[in-house]
Amino acid sequence: MSWVNVLPATKHPFFKTSLGFARRSFSRRLQWPSPQLKYLLTSAHWPTPSPGSSFAGRCRRLVTPCSSSSSSTNSVAGMELHEVVRTLEELAPTALAESWDNVGLLVEPSPPHCVSTLLLTNDLTEEVLQEAVRLPAQMVLSYHPPVFAPLRSLTMRSWKERLVVTALENRVAVYSPHTCYDALRGGVNDWLAEGLGKGSVTPLKTSEALKHLSQGSVHVTSAAKAADWPSLAAQLRAVSGLVLHTLPLQTANEGEESTVMLSMNCTEGALPETLACLSNNEHAHRHTEITALRKPPFPGTGMGRLCTLTEPVSTSTLVSRIKQHLKLPHVRLALGAGKSPDSTVRTVALCAGSGGSVLKGVQADLYLTGELSHHEVLDAVSRGVSVILCEHSNTERGFLPRLRLLLLDKLQHKLHIHVSEVDRDPLTVV
């Protein structure tokens, strides 16, 4: 029996065994097990299977390289996954994300992985993932991270686990930007602010500079007698996580001993050992000062937005503008104490998604967000602040069409980019 005759017989025992071995080989980045099997899995004579319908289909997608040229007007060159991720992180660095968030590349098929179609969604549900498989898309950008809490297993018991299993089986990469896009200048919060009307917009909580402190987070200064300096320097240089800066010898007045001024940066973890070294020297201990270092602010980026309207409007007018911007028939409104639908609004504090922690205590005429707890609404109302709630993802999802155009430009039109047609907020007004 020839190798070509084996091709259609996907249930043949040898075929199934070879495919399983090839799959294991690929996942471990090994070489092809045999020239015959390489022919079997890459042969142009193999009929193209329906995408995602079988392991054979996924295996063929696995060995499809990125093309540098296009044979038709409807095809694209595609990009390697690591190139797509690098471009996404150049657009919105992961350092912009909140410390509690889980952003970046969350699911990665074994390389090489060529991406020619990217699907954008606000939430990666099982329905959206099936949409990605049908396209077929090799990557999903999900605004909300589908993997947030650590997974202890990958089984079919829960929908979160099934998402990861299905994505890997179908070789679909998953990337999540979440609060990176919230903080980004021109991101989700700035898009939401556009629906209010003309005015100034500033972050409620400004992000810090993107790069981490390269030489520790604590600055320590001290002084030591010149005679003690060699032994003290040897002790300090032995401390891991400490960078010692040597300063010129300070010449003393007549009759006084010369001193050496010390300047050093260290990590929080290295601080106790650093202080222990300095405390062994009485002169150094008395002259030690500690300063906590922080990154400088990154203007224009950060969580939430404070919007000051050029021309104040009534609460009812603002409600109409928001409904039109978000394409919603209904929103929820809580009027602040002593306020009415005709009350004037000049300042609006907003936060896409869940704004409880970001908006807490902010002075504004009105809060705009997706959701607040019952008691957070009561607290705002008691202070005379009106509240508009639109449901969580309704304040985020409308950004995706704009993101699509932005990514097409950033990725140089090398990918097909689609916005999910089945992604929607789970709550509706009935």
LOROZA-500932 format. One line per 2 residues: their letters; for each residue x, y, z of C-alpha. Coordinates in steps of 0.02 Angstrom, whole numbers, plus 32768, in hexadecimal, padded with zeros to 4 digits. Layout:
! residues N
a) X,Y,Z  ... $
This chain:
! residues 430
ms) 8000,8000,8000  804A,80A9,7FCD $
wv) 8057,8142,803C  7FE2,81A4,7FCA $
nv) 7F5B,811E,7FDD  7F65,8132,809A $
lp) 7F3A,81EC,8094  7E7B,81E1,808E $
at) 7E75,8153,810B  7E76,81BE,81A7 $
kh) 7E3A,812B,8212  7EC9,80BB,81DF $
pf) 7F27,8083,827F  7FD1,80B3,823A $
fk) 7F90,815E,8204  7F49,8181,82B2 $
ts) 7FE9,8147,8307  8057,81AF,8294 $
lg) 7FED,824A,82AF  7FF8,8234,836B $
fa) 80B5,8221,8362  80C3,82BA,82F1 $
rr) 8058,831F,8368  80C8,82F2,83FC $
sf) 8162,8317,8394  8123,83C3,8365 $
sr) 80F3,83EF,8418  81A4,83C6,844E $
rl) 81F0,8422,83B8  8243,8384,8375 $
qw) 8271,835A,82C2  81FF,82FA,824D $
ps) 8201,8241,8280  8211,8207,81CC $
pq) 8215,824B,8119  8177,81E6,80F2 $
lk) 8116,8234,8181  8150,82E2,814D $
yl) 8109,82BF,80A0  806A,827C,80EE $
lt) 8047,8319,8154  8080,839C,80D6 $
sa) 8051,8350,8030  7FF5,83C5,7FBB $
hw) 7F8F,832C,7F84  7F39,8324,802E $
pt) 7E85,8363,8019  7E6A,8400,8081 $
ps) 7DFF,83D1,8119  7D7A,8442,8163 $
pg) 7DD2,84B5,81E0  7DD0,8476,8292 $
ss) 7D67,83DF,8263  7DEA,835E,828F $
fa) 7E9C,8349,82CA  7ECD,8331,8214 $
gr) 7E8C,83E0,81F0  7EEA,8427,8284 $
cr) 7F87,83CA,8252  7F82,8418,81A5 $
rl) 7F6B,84C5,81F2  8002,849F,8261 $
vt) 807A,848B,81CF  803B,851F,8169 $
pc) 80C5,85A2,8164  80AE,865E,815B $
ss) 80B8,8696,80A5  8116,8730,8071 $
ss) 80A7,874A,7FDB  7FEF,873E,7FB3 $
ss) 7FA6,86DE,7F22  7EFD,8733,7F24 $
tn) 7EB2,87D8,7F59  7E55,8782,7FE8 $
sv) 7EED,872F,8036  7F6E,8779,80AA $
ag) 8023,8754,80D0  8006,872E,8188 $
me) 8080,8748,8217  80D6,86D8,8294 $
lh) 8083,86DC,833E  8119,872A,8396 $
ev) 8117,87B9,8317  805E,87DA,8338 $
vr) 807A,87D8,83F4  810D,884E,83E5 $
tl) 80A3,88CA,8382  8014,88BE,8400 $
ee) 808B,88E1,8490  80D7,8975,8433 $
la) 8028,89BD,8421  7FF8,899F,84D8 $
pt) 808A,8965,8546  8058,88E7,85C9 $
al) 80AC,8957,864B  8011,89C7,863D $
ae) 7FA4,893F,8689  7F6D,8940,873E $
sw) 7FD6,88D2,87B1  7F45,885B,87D2 $
dn) 7F1E,883F,871A  7F4D,87AD,86AA $
vg) 7F7D,87F1,85FF  7FE4,87C1,8568 $
ll) 7FF0,871B,850C  7F89,869F,8572 $
ve) 7F7C,8609,84FC  800A,85E1,8485 $
ps) 8008,8550,8408  80B1,8500,83EB $
pp) 811C,855F,836C  8122,857F,82DE $
hc) 8077,85D1,82E0  8043,863E,824F $
vs) 7FB3,86B8,826B  7F52,86ED,81D1 $
tl) 7EAA,870E,8225  7E8F,8766,82CB $
ll) 7DE7,876A,8325  7DC0,87F9,839E $
tn) 7D47,87DF,842D  7D1C,882E,84D3 $
dl) 7D01,8786,852A  7D42,86DF,84EF $
te) 7CAF,866A,8509  7C9E,85BB,84C1 $
ev) 7C2C,8602,8439  7CAF,8682,8408 $
lq) 7D38,85FE,8403  7CCE,8592,8390 $
ea) 7CB9,862C,8322  7D77,863B,831D $
vr) 7D89,8584,82EB  7D08,8597,8260 $
lp) 7D5B,8631,8212  7DE0,85E7,8229 $
aq) 7E45,865F,8297  7EF1,8633,82D9 $
mv) 7EE8,86B4,8364  7E65,8706,83D3 $
ls) 7E7E,87AD,8429  7E09,87AA,84BE $
yh) 7DFC,8850,851B  7DD1,87F4,85BD $
pp) 7E4D,876C,85ED  7DF6,86C2,85E2 $
vf) 7E79,867B,8659  7E80,86E3,86F7 $
ap) 7E82,8674,8790  7F04,85E8,8785 $
lr) 7EC3,8546,8739  7EED,84AA,879C $
sl) 7EC1,8436,870C  7E94,8435,8654 $
tm) 7DFB,83C6,8643  7D50,83D7,85F5 $
rs) 7CF9,83F8,869C  7CF3,84B6,8698 $
wk) 7CDD,852F,8608  7D80,858A,8630 $
er) 7DE1,84E8,8623  7D84,84B7,8585 $
lv) 7DB6,855E,8537  7E70,8539,854E $
vt) 7E60,8484,8515  7DFC,84B3,847A $
al) 7E70,8543,844E  7F0A,84D3,8457 $
en) 7EB6,8445,83F8  7E8A,84BE,836C $
rv) 7F2E,851E,8377  7EDD,85C4,83A3 $
av) 7F4A,863E,8404  7EF5,86AD,8485 $
ys) 7F31,875B,84B5  7EE2,87D1,8534 $
ph) 7F0C,888C,854B  7E83,88B9,85CB $
tc) 7EBD,8949,863C  7F4B,8972,85C2 $
yd) 7EC3,89B2,854C  7E6A,8A08,85DE $
al) 7F06,8A6C,8607  7F3D,8A8A,8553 $
rg) 7F2E,8B38,850A  7EA8,8B25,8485 $
gv) 7E70,8A81,84D5  7DCB,8A44,851C $
nd) 7DB0,8ACF,859B  7DD9,8B59,851F $
wl) 7D61,8B0A,84A2  7CD9,8B06,8528 $
ae) 7CF9,8BBE,8550  7CDA,8BEF,849B $
gl) 7C20,8BCE,84B1  7C0E,8C5B,8531 $
gk) 7C34,8CED,84BE  7CC3,8D69,84AD $
gs) 7D31,8D8C,8542  7DD4,8D62,859A $
vt) 7E00,8CB1,85CE  7E83,8C7D,864F $
pl) 7EA6,8BD5,86A4  7E64,8BC1,8755 $
kt) 7EFD,8B5A,8783  7F98,8B7C,871A $
se) 8003,8AE8,86E6  80BB,8AE4,8712 $
al) 8148,8ADC,8695  814F,8A38,8638 $
kh) 81FE,89FD,8664  8220,89B2,870E $
ls) 82A9,89FC,877A  8346,89AB,8739 $
qg) 83B0,89C2,87D5  833A,899E,8864 $
sv) 82A9,89F5,88B6  8304,8A40,894D $
hv) 838E,8AC4,8952  8404,8AC3,89E7 $
ts) 8484,8B49,8A13  8504,8B41,8A9D $
aa) 85B5,8B73,8ACB  864B,8B12,8B0A $
ka) 86F6,8B41,8B4C  877C,8B2E,8AC9 $
ad) 87D7,8AAF,8B33  873B,8A41,8B40 $
wp) 870B,8A50,8A89  8768,89BB,8A3C $
sl) 871E,8939,8AB2  8670,8987,8AAC $
aa) 8674,898F,89EF  86A0,88D6,89E6 $
ql) 860A,88AA,8A54  8592,8915,89EE $
ra) 85CE,88D3,8946  85A7,8823,8983 $
vs) 84EF,884E,899A  8485,8808,890C $
gl) 840C,8888,88C4  8473,8920,88F5 $
vl) 84CC,8999,8880  8551,8A03,88D5 $
ht) 8582,8AAB,888D  862F,8AE7,88C1 $
lp) 8638,8BA1,88E6  86D7,8C0C,88F4 $
lq) 8731,8C0F,899A  86F8,8CA0,8A06 $
ta) 8790,8CFE,8A48  877C,8D2A,8B00 $
ne) 87AE,8DC6,8B5C  8854,8DC4,8BB8 $
ge) 884C,8D4F,8C4A  87B5,8CF0,8C06 $
es) 87B4,8C47,8BB1  8788,8C3F,8AF8 $
tv) 86E4,8BEA,8AC8  869C,8B91,8A32 $
ml) 85EA,8BBA,89FF  8586,8B1E,89D2 $
sm) 84F9,8B14,8953  84A3,8A72,8924 $
nc) 8403,8A2C,88DA  83BC,8986,8913 $
te) 8321,891C,8909  82A5,890A,8998 $
ga) 82E9,885C,89B6  839D,8898,89C3 $
lp) 8375,8928,8A3A  8381,88C5,8ADF $
et) 842D,887F,8AB5  8467,892B,8A79 $
la) 8432,897D,8B1D  8484,88F1,8B7F $
cl) 852B,8917,8B2B  8519,89D2,8B4D $
sn) 84E4,89B8,8C03  8587,895C,8C25 $
ne) 85E0,8A02,8C09  85AE,8A86,8C88 $
ha) 85D9,8B1A,8C19  857C,8AD1,8B83 $
hr) 84E6,8AA1,8BED  84D1,8B54,8C2F $
ht) 84D7,8B9D,8B7E  8463,8B22,8B26 $
ei) 83C8,8B64,8ACB  834B,8AFE,8A67 $
ta) 82DE,8B3E,89D8  8259,8AD6,8981 $
lr) 8264,8AE5,88C3  81CF,8AE9,884E $
kp) 81B8,8AF2,8794  8184,8B9B,874B $
pf) 80D1,8BB2,870C  80A6,8B8A,8657 $
pg) 8038,8C1D,861F  7F94,8BF8,85C7 $
tg) 7F88,8B44,8600  7F35,8AF4,8697 $
mg) 7E95,8AB0,86E0  7DEF,8B0A,86CB $
rl) 7DD2,8BB7,8685  7D96,8C5E,86C9 $
ct) 7D39,8CBB,8641  7D12,8D75,864B $
lt) 7C93,8DA7,85C8  7CAF,8E46,8566 $
ep) 7BF5,8E6A,856F  7B94,8E23,8604 $
vs) 7AF9,8DBE,85D8  7A65,8D75,8637 $
ts) 7A6A,8CC5,867D  79E2,8C8D,8603 $
tl) 7A47,8CD0,856F  7AE0,8C72,85AB $
vs) 7A7A,8BD2,85BC  7A42,8BE3,8507 $
ri) 7AF4,8BFF,84CA  7B34,8B66,8526 $
kq) 7AA8,8AF6,84E4  7ACE,8B30,8433 $
hl) 7B8A,8B17,8446  7B77,8A68,848E $
kl) 7AE4,8A3B,841E  7A7A,8A0A,84B4 $
ph) 79BD,8A1B,84C5  79C9,8A24,8583 $
vr) 7A42,8A56,860D  7A2B,8A5E,86C9 $
la) 7A28,8B09,871D  7A35,8B38,87D5 $
lg) 7A1D,8BF1,87F5  7A8B,8C40,8879 $
ag) 7A3C,8C89,8916  79E3,8D2B,88E9 $
ks) 79FB,8D0D,882D  797C,8CFB,87A1 $
pd) 7983,8CC9,86E7  7995,8D83,86C1 $
st) 7A29,8D9D,8737  7AC6,8DE0,86E3 $
vr) 7B5B,8D6E,86CA  7C06,8DB6,86A9 $
tv) 7C7D,8D31,86EB  7C71,8C76,86CD $
al) 7CE1,8BF1,871C  7CDE,8B50,86B8 $
ca) 7D29,8AA3,86B7  7D04,8A1D,8636 $
gs) 7CCC,8977,8681  7CC1,8975,873F $
gg) 7CEC,8A1F,8786  7CD6,8A08,8841 $
sv) 7D8C,8A15,8877  7DBE,8A96,87F4 $
lk) 7D2B,8B0E,8811  7D25,8B01,88CE $
gv) 7D2A,8BAE,891D  7D44,8C0A,8878 $
qa) 7CF4,8CB7,8872  7C84,8CC7,87D8 $
dl) 7BD1,8CEE,87A9  7BB4,8C41,8760 $
yl) 7C02,8B93,875B  7BFD,8B2C,86BB $
tg) 7C2F,8A74,86C1  7BF2,89C6,869A $
el) 7BCB,898C,8749  7BD3,89BF,8800 $
sh) 7B9A,8962,889A  7AF7,8996,88ED $
he) 7B51,89EA,897C  7BCC,8A43,8909 $
vl) 7B37,8A91,88B0  7AE8,8AC4,8956 $
da) 7B8B,8B16,898D  7B9A,8B7B,88EB $
vs) 7AE3,8BB1,88F0  7AF4,8BEB,89A5 $
rg) 7B7E,8C62,896E  7B12,8CAB,88E5 $
vs) 7B68,8C4A,8858  7AF6,8C00,87D3 $
vi) 7B24,8B55,878E  7B0A,8B07,86E1 $
lc) 7B25,8A4A,86D4  7B28,89F6,8629 $
eh) 7B57,8941,8659  7C0C,890D,8660 $
sn) 7C40,88DF,85AF  7BCC,895C,8559 $
te) 7C47,89E3,858B  7CD7,8984,8537 $
rg) 7C9A,8922,84A0  7C7C,89B9,842F $
fl) 7D37,89DA,842E  7D59,893C,83C9 $
pr) 7D2D,8981,831A  7DA6,8A11,8338 $
lr) 7E29,8997,8378  7E15,8931,82D8 $
ll) 7E42,89C7,826C  7ED4,89F2,82DD $
ll) 7F1A,8941,82D7  7F05,8934,821A $
dk) 7F78,89CA,820D  7FF4,8990,8293 $
lq) 7FFD,88E1,8248  800F,8929,8198 $
hk) 7F74,88CE,8156  7FD1,8828,8160 $
lh) 7F3D,87D8,81BC  7E83,87C8,81A7 $
ih) 7E36,8816,8243  7D81,87F4,8275 $
vs) 7D15,8832,8305  7CB0,87A5,8353 $
ev) 7BFA,879D,831F  7BC2,8732,83B1 $
dr) 7C17,878F,8440  7B99,87F0,84AA $
dp) 7B74,8825,855C  7B1F,8796,85B9 $
lt) 7A9E,880B,8606  7A0A,8854,85AA $
vv) 7976,88BD,85E2  78D2,885C,85C8 $
